[in-house]
Structures are given as C-alpha cells and as structure tokens.
Amino acid sequence: MSALTKLTLKAALDGLAARDFSSVELTQAHLDAMAGARALNAYVLETPDRALEMARASDARIASGDAGPLEGAPLGIKDLFCTAGVPSTAGSNMLRSFVPPYESTITSQLWRDGAVMLGKLNMDEFAMGSSNETSAYGPVINPWRSTASNRALTPGGSSGGSAAAVAADRGPGRHGDRYRRVDPAAGVSHRHGGDQAHLWPLLALGRRGLRLIAGSGGADHQDGGGRGHHAAVHERA
C-alpha cells in the first residue's frame, strides 16, 4: 500500500477510474503515511474519520458512474481555508478555537468534484511568512536536505505544510497559495472563507494541476473581487 502514496495526482485519478484500487484504500494509505511522518509537523489537524467517510462516498459514486473530476482523490487543505465543522485557525492562536459553520468557496467546490479531505495543513500565521516558522503550531520540517552540505532547509511559506507533505510523499496534491509565484487571475480562485489568499495547488509532478484549479474555480458570488468572473481552464494531456 505504500506505493499508493507515491502516485501523482494524475496516476491516482487514473487508477481510481480504472478501479485498480479504491478511494478508501488510497486514503487509508495516506492516513497511515501521515501518522508515520508527524515529526515533520506538516499537519495541524488530521481528519481520518471524515476522510474515510468521504472516500466511501466517492467509491459509491465511481461504482455508479457518477464520478466527479477529482473523485476519490485525497487532498490536504491549508489551514487558511475554512472547512465547516472542522477547526480552521490560519496557523494562529487567536483562531485556535474557531470552528466555522460555513465552507470556503474553494473547498466546497473541491468536495463538489469528489475530493477527499485528509486534514488541515500547517502554515505561517495568517499566511504572513516565507519559511513556515511563524506558525502557532511550530515550524514545519522540510524532509529534503541540501545536496551540497546535507544542511537543513526551510520548506518555504506560507504553505510550508503543503510543500513538506508533497515532498514526503504524503499525498498527490495539497492546497496552498501562490507557492510557486504563479497567480491565478481574479475569479479563477476565490477568497470567501480563505482570508486574502489566492489558491494554488501544490502537486506531485502535477500534470493534473489545471484540473485541480478548475475544480477550485468558477464564479464566486460571495467574493466581491471575483464576482461575475468565471474560470475558463482547459486541461492538457
């Protein structure tokens, strides 16, 4: 099962569609890997019960022919984005007890398309940082080291938890924001329930990155900055 955690998002989606493995199997493999890598401090909250419930629902939709474009794919969600009924703290002590009664536009569209939530990822407090050292939950450890000196490296920020999780093969995709300085235009990603950030996916060899953007995009009538804009995203093979 450990081989499942090394799949790219494309390979994971292809395997799910071909019924080579189930979303429950794929999700459980990632949950096990996350438990074995807690020393990285990549996740501030793991949601195994919800993940497996969502995975079982995805398997049923795949079996019935009603699969969405991200059906059954396990994703980690940056703690910047509000998830209904799940603590959403933006890496801060101020919001440590905040459990939103609503879903961010971005995550609601991911769930609409069949994605599975593994948990909430560590980040610089309120996304203000570039090394993931300002989080109220402590710094994230980069699993990679310098090839020249074996020196410890920062995972970057503010989406350091997302970067470390992908680098350690703890999932085919993670949501962060602007990590590679490639910004979606206004209206392609949304701010409702996600503070000031534009979303950008961090993917393991992400050949389905555009699919993930498309799943997160669309018109958001709760975002004044993106109101009336629609994402026109086309996936390349």
C-alpha positions as CSV (number, residue, x, y, z in Angstrom):
1,M,0.0,0.0,0.0
2,S,3.0,2.3,0.5
3,A,3.3,2.6,-3.3
4,L,-0.1,4.4,-3.4
5,T,1.4,7.4,-1.6
6,K,4.0,7.8,-4.4
7,L,1.4,8.3,-7.1
8,T,1.0,11.6,-8.8
9,L,-2.5,13.1,-8.8
10,K,-2.9,12.0,-12.5
11,A,-1.9,8.5,-11.7
12,A,-4.2,8.4,-8.6
13,L,-7.2,9.6,-10.6
14,D,-6.5,7.2,-13.4
15,G,-6.1,4.3,-11.0
16,L,-9.4,5.2,-9.3
17,A,-11.2,5.5,-12.6
18,A,-9.9,2.1,-13.7
19,R,-10.8,0.5,-10.3
20,D,-7.2,-0.6,-9.8
21,F,-7.7,0.5,-6.1
22,S,-10.5,2.1,-4.2
23,S,-10.6,5.6,-2.7
24,V,-10.7,4.0,0.8
25,E,-7.5,2.1,0.1
26,L,-5.8,5.2,-1.3
27,T,-7.0,7.4,1.5
28,Q,-6.0,4.9,4.2
29,A,-2.5,4.6,2.7
30,H,-2.1,8.4,3.0
31,L,-3.5,8.5,6.5
32,D,-1.0,5.8,7.6
33,A,1.8,7.7,5.9
34,M,0.8,10.9,7.7
35,A,0.8,9.2,11.1
36,G,4.3,8.0,10.4
37,A,5.6,11.5,9.5
38,R,4.2,13.6,12.3
39,A,7.7,14.7,13.1
40,L,7.5,16.9,10.0
41,N,4.7,18.9,11.7
42,A,3.1,19.3,8.2
43,Y,-0.5,18.9,9.5
44,V,-2.0,20.8,12.3
45,L,-5.1,18.6,12.3
46,E,-5.7,15.1,10.8
47,T,-9.3,14.2,9.9
48,P,-9.2,10.4,9.4
49,D,-12.9,9.7,10.2
50,R,-14.1,12.3,7.8
51,A,-11.6,11.3,5.2
52,L,-12.7,7.7,5.2
53,E,-16.4,8.7,5.1
54,M,-15.8,10.9,2.1
55,A,-13.7,8.1,0.5
56,R,-16.5,5.6,0.9
57,A,-19.0,8.1,-0.7
58,S,-16.5,8.6,-3.6
59,D,-16.2,4.8,-4.2
60,A,-20.0,4.6,-4.4
61,R,-20.1,7.4,-7.0
62,I,-17.4,5.8,-9.0
63,A,-19.2,2.5,-8.9
64,S,-22.5,4.1,-10.1
65,G,-20.8,6.1,-12.9
66,D,-21.4,9.4,-11.2
67,A,-17.7,10.3,-10.5
68,G,-16.6,13.9,-10.5
69,P,-13.3,15.2,-12.0
70,L,-11.5,14.8,-8.7
71,E,-13.5,11.8,-7.4
72,G,-11.8,9.9,-4.6
73,A,-8.5,11.9,-4.6
74,P,-7.2,12.6,-1.1
75,L,-6.1,16.2,-0.5
76,G,-4.6,18.2,2.4
77,I,-6.2,21.6,2.9
78,K,-4.2,24.6,4.0
79,D,-5.4,25.8,7.4
80,L,-6.1,29.2,5.8
81,F,-9.3,27.9,4.2
82,C,-12.5,27.4,6.3
83,T,-13.9,23.9,6.5
84,A,-17.3,23.6,8.0
85,G,-17.3,21.8,11.4
86,V,-13.5,21.5,11.3
87,P,-11.2,23.9,13.2
88,S,-9.7,26.5,10.9
89,T,-7.1,28.6,12.6
90,A,-4.9,30.2,9.9
91,G,-1.9,28.9,11.9
92,S,-2.7,31.2,14.8
93,N,-3.5,31.1,18.5
94,M,-6.2,33.7,18.0
95,L,-8.4,31.4,16.0
96,R,-7.4,28.1,17.7
97,S,-11.0,27.5,19.0
98,F,-12.7,28.7,15.8
99,V,-14.8,26.1,14.1
100,P,-16.5,27.7,11.1
101,P,-20.2,26.9,10.4
102,Y,-19.6,27.5,6.7
103,E,-17.4,26.2,4.0
104,S,-14.9,28.3,1.9
105,T,-15.9,28.5,-1.7
106,I,-12.7,26.8,-2.8
107,T,-13.2,23.7,-0.6
108,S,-16.9,23.5,-1.3
109,Q,-16.0,23.2,-5.0
110,L,-13.4,20.6,-4.3
111,W,-15.9,18.5,-2.3
112,R,-18.4,19.0,-5.2
113,D,-15.9,17.5,-7.6
114,G,-15.3,14.5,-5.3
115,A,-12.0,15.3,-3.5
116,V,-11.4,13.8,0.0
117,M,-10.0,15.8,2.9
118,L,-7.1,14.3,4.8
119,G,-6.7,17.2,7.2
120,K,-5.6,20.8,7.7
121,L,-2.0,21.8,6.8
122,N,0.4,23.9,8.8
123,M,1.2,27.4,7.6
124,D,2.8,30.7,8.6
125,E,0.4,32.5,10.9
126,F,-2.2,34.3,8.8
127,A,-0.1,33.4,5.8
128,M,2.4,36.1,6.8
129,G,5.8,34.5,6.3
130,S,8.0,32.7,3.8
131,S,9.6,30.0,5.9
132,N,6.8,28.5,8.0
133,E,8.5,29.5,11.2
134,T,5.7,31.8,12.4
135,S,3.0,29.2,12.9
136,A,1.5,29.0,16.4
137,Y,1.9,25.2,16.0
138,G,5.6,25.4,15.5
139,P,7.8,25.2,12.4
140,V,7.4,22.7,9.6
141,I,10.4,20.4,8.9
142,N,11.4,20.1,5.3
143,P,12.0,16.3,4.6
144,W,14.6,17.3,1.9
145,R,18.1,18.5,2.8
146,S,20.8,20.3,0.9
147,T,22.5,18.1,-1.6
148,A,25.7,20.1,-1.2
149,S,26.0,20.1,2.6
150,N,23.2,18.0,4.0
151,R,22.1,21.2,5.7
152,A,18.5,21.5,6.9
153,L,16.3,23.6,4.5
154,T,13.2,25.7,5.1
155,P,10.0,24.3,3.5
156,G,9.2,27.8,2.3
157,G,6.0,29.6,3.1
158,S,3.5,30.4,3.8
159,S,2.3,27.0,2.6
160,G,5.2,25.1,4.2
161,G,3.0,22.3,5.5
162,S,1.7,21.7,1.9
163,A,5.2,21.7,0.5
164,A,6.6,19.3,3.1
165,A,3.6,16.9,2.8
166,V,4.1,16.6,-1.0
167,A,7.9,16.3,-0.7
168,A,7.5,13.5,1.8
169,D,5.0,11.6,-0.5
170,R,2.2,12.3,1.9
171,G,-0.3,12.9,-0.9
172,P,-0.7,13.6,-4.6
173,G,-1.9,17.1,-4.0
174,R,-2.1,19.8,-1.4
175,H,-3.7,23.2,-1.5
176,G,-1.6,26.3,-0.7
177,D,-1.5,29.7,-2.1
178,R,0.9,31.3,-4.6
179,Y,3.7,29.0,-3.6
180,R,5.4,29.0,-7.0
181,R,4.6,32.6,-7.7
182,V,2.1,31.6,-10.4
183,D,-1.1,33.5,-9.5
184,P,-4.5,32.6,-10.9
185,A,-6.4,35.6,-12.1
186,A,-9.2,37.2,-10.1
187,G,-12.2,34.9,-10.4
188,V,-10.2,31.8,-11.1
189,S,-9.6,31.2,-7.4
190,H,-11.7,32.6,-4.6
191,R,-11.3,34.4,-1.2
192,H,-14.6,33.6,0.5
193,G,-13.7,31.6,3.6
194,G,-10.0,31.9,2.9
195,D,-8.7,35.3,4.0
196,Q,-6.7,37.2,1.4
197,A,-5.1,34.4,-0.4
198,H,-5.4,33.2,-4.0
199,L,-5.3,29.4,-4.1
200,W,-2.6,27.4,-6.0
201,P,-2.3,23.7,-5.9
202,L,1.0,22.0,-4.9
203,L,1.2,18.7,-6.8
204,A,3.5,15.8,-7.0
205,L,4.5,16.1,-10.7
206,G,1.2,17.8,-11.1
207,R,0.1,17.1,-14.6
208,R,-3.5,17.5,-13.4
209,G,-2.8,20.8,-11.8
210,L,-5.2,22.5,-14.2
211,R,-7.9,20.0,-13.3
212,L,-7.4,21.0,-9.6
213,I,-7.5,24.7,-10.5
214,A,-10.7,24.1,-12.5
215,G,-12.2,22.3,-9.6
216,S,-11.4,25.2,-7.3
217,G,-12.5,27.8,-9.8
218,G,-15.8,29.2,-11.2
219,A,-17.9,32.1,-10.3
220,D,-17.9,33.1,-6.6
221,H,-20.7,35.5,-5.8
222,Q,-19.6,35.8,-2.2
223,D,-16.3,37.3,-3.3
224,G,-16.6,40.9,-4.3
225,G,-13.2,40.8,-6.1
226,G,-14.2,37.9,-8.2
227,R,-17.9,38.5,-8.7
228,G,-19.1,37.8,-12.2
229,H,-15.8,36.2,-13.3
230,H,-15.7,32.6,-14.4
231,A,-12.7,30.3,-14.7
232,A,-12.0,29.0,-18.2
233,V,-9.5,26.3,-17.6
234,H,-8.6,23.6,-20.1
235,E,-6.6,20.5,-19.2
236,R,-3.8,19.4,-21.3
237,A,-2.9,15.7,-21.7
